[in-house]
Amino acid sequence: MRILEYTIPTEYDGFPLVHYLREKLKLSAFIVRIFRNTPDTIFMNGEHVRVIDRIKAGDHLTLKIPENSTPPLLWDMDLDIMYEDEDILVINKPSGISVHPTFNHPNFTLCNAVASYLIKTQNEPAAGRAIGRLDKVTSGVMVFAKNIVASSKLNGNMQKVYNALVWGNTPESGTINAPIFRPDKGKTSRCVDLRGDEAITHYKTITQKDNKSFVEVTTETGRTHQIRVHFNHIGHTLIGDEMYGGDNTEHVKRAALHCRQVSIVHPVTDEPLTFVAPYPQDMEAELKKMVDNSNNIC
């Protein structure tokens, strides 16, 4: 069980504990409610305390974070771990594996593998909460929260930088602002359609050769297949993205999309952290054909 320790500062002297939890620790109302309704999770100076009780400067607060989720089915997989501490686990996700279990496919996903890893290493129930998602075909940085506090504070608070290989010569830079719609609820494919949800993608071109472009991409929104749909929409489908009509090459047989970098503020220490995943072999091989020295694009 993750245990957090805090000393109450002067500015919260005389306030109800809930004010410190919400304002200083930035815990959501949902997380505070879980602590409130779970016995033996909140202690002040070693004694049980309620969130409505008033606190004093210098008091010692102890939070024992409960696990309120049932772990998914367990699956052993060799994880490429980039970083790990008591609150987060950062994985370099390979292409070809889904992140989340579904009703029809409850096992053999990254979440199943992370849960198995955490239970074995922590010797206690652990779910492992994926922060955001990557498509099955997409490789790169994936952040998992080890507890509900980390999950709550990280969700919606990360910056991602993607790299993609696309067909054609893209402009030097650009923004694609086009709504994304799912025309058939029985299929995963999307398209640009005015009936869809707002989606905004920014990109800049890093290098070009042989009617192929290597681009850096950031997004303001997180729609399913957003980068893939948007580049297809502007006539530069991702190499290998057969769902949207992108032909394969000798080296790339899947949508050439890689989450290169993720930046976060640590949910407990408030330390800024940035994680960078090396290019997978298929994209690296294609890039070497486009530049004389692959180190120029790293």
Order of alpha helices (4+ residues) and beta strands (2+ residues): beta-alpha-beta-beta-beta-beta-beta-alpha-beta-beta-alpha-beta-beta-beta-beta-beta-beta-alpha-beta-beta-alpha
